[in-house]
């Protein structure tokens, strides 16, 4: 089974390297109109499932493309079973 993970921290680091400016979750929230709690959840929870609109707004603020911020990864069998039992 595969999951799509939002690589928010990596995208923020790439933005910092590209621009020379650090950006915080609070600044991203203010610039994107996404709530701070949503941004914190995306950054902390690998299984968070944001809408395409949220991804688009993050990409606009971080000057990146969806492919730069999203990653498809395979779950190991052990991870799949523990994720299934948590439901």
Secondary structure as a PSIPRED ss2 file (coil, helix, strand):
# PSIPRED VFORMAT (PSIPRED V4.0)

   1 X C   1.000  0.000  0.000
   2 X E   0.000  0.000  1.000
   3 X E   0.000  0.000  1.000
   4 X E   0.000  0.000  1.000
   5 X E   0.000  0.000  1.000
   6 X E   0.000  0.000  1.000
   7 X C   1.000  0.000  0.000
   8 X H   0.000  1.000  0.000
   9 X H   0.000  1.000  0.000
  10 X H   0.000  1.000  0.000
  11 X H   0.000  1.000  0.000
  12 X H   0.000  1.000  0.000
  13 X H   0.000  1.000  0.000
  14 X H   0.000  1.000  0.000
  15 X H   0.000  1.000  0.000
  16 X H   0.000  1.000  0.000
  17 X H   0.000  1.000  0.000
  18 X H   0.000  1.000  0.000
  19 X H   0.000  1.000  0.000
  20 X C   1.000  0.000  0.000
  21 X C   1.000  0.000  0.000
  22 X C   1.000  0.000  0.000
  23 X C   1.000  0.000  0.000
  24 X C   1.000  0.000  0.000
  25 X H   0.000  1.000  0.000
  26 X H   0.000  1.000  0.000
  27 X H   0.000  1.000  0.000
  28 X H   0.000  1.000  0.000
  29 X H   0.000  1.000  0.000
  30 X H   0.000  1.000  0.000
  31 X H   0.000  1.000  0.000
  32 X H   0.000  1.000  0.000
  33 X C   1.000  0.000  0.000
  34 X C   1.000  0.000  0.000
  35 X C   1.000  0.000  0.000
  36 X H   0.000  1.000  0.000
  37 X H   0.000  1.000  0.000
  38 X H   0.000  1.000  0.000
  39 X H   0.000  1.000  0.000
  40 X H   0.000  1.000  0.000
  41 X H   0.000  1.000  0.000
  42 X H   0.000  1.000  0.000
  43 X H   0.000  1.000  0.000
  44 X H   0.000  1.000  0.000
  45 X C   1.000  0.000  0.000
  46 X C   1.000  0.000  0.000
  47 X C   1.000  0.000  0.000
  48 X C   1.000  0.000  0.000
  49 X C   1.000  0.000  0.000
  50 X C   1.000  0.000  0.000
  51 X C   1.000  0.000  0.000
  52 X H   0.000  1.000  0.000
  53 X H   0.000  1.000  0.000
  54 X H   0.000  1.000  0.000
  55 X H   0.000  1.000  0.000
  56 X H   0.000  1.000  0.000
  57 X H   0.000  1.000  0.000
  58 X H   0.000  1.000  0.000
  59 X H   0.000  1.000  0.000
  60 X H   0.000  1.000  0.000
  61 X H   0.000  1.000  0.000
  62 X H   0.000  1.000  0.000
  63 X C   1.000  0.000  0.000
  64 X C   1.000  0.000  0.000
  65 X C   1.000  0.000  0.000
  66 X H   0.000  1.000  0.000
  67 X H   0.000  1.000  0.000
  68 X H   0.000  1.000  0.000
  69 X H   0.000  1.000  0.000
  70 X E   0.000  0.000  1.000
  71 X E   0.000  0.000  1.000
  72 X E   0.000  0.000  1.000
  73 X E   0.000  0.000  1.000
  74 X E   0.000  0.000  1.000
  75 X C   1.000  0.000  0.000
  76 X C   1.000  0.000  0.000
  77 X H   0.000  1.000  0.000
  78 X H   0.000  1.000  0.000
  79 X H   0.000  1.000  0.000
  80 X H   0.000  1.000  0.000
  81 X H   0.000  1.000  0.000
  82 X H   0.000  1.000  0.000
  83 X H   0.000  1.000  0.000
  84 X H   0.000  1.000  0.000
  85 X H   0.000  1.000  0.000
  86 X C   1.000  0.000  0.000
  87 X C   1.000  0.000  0.000
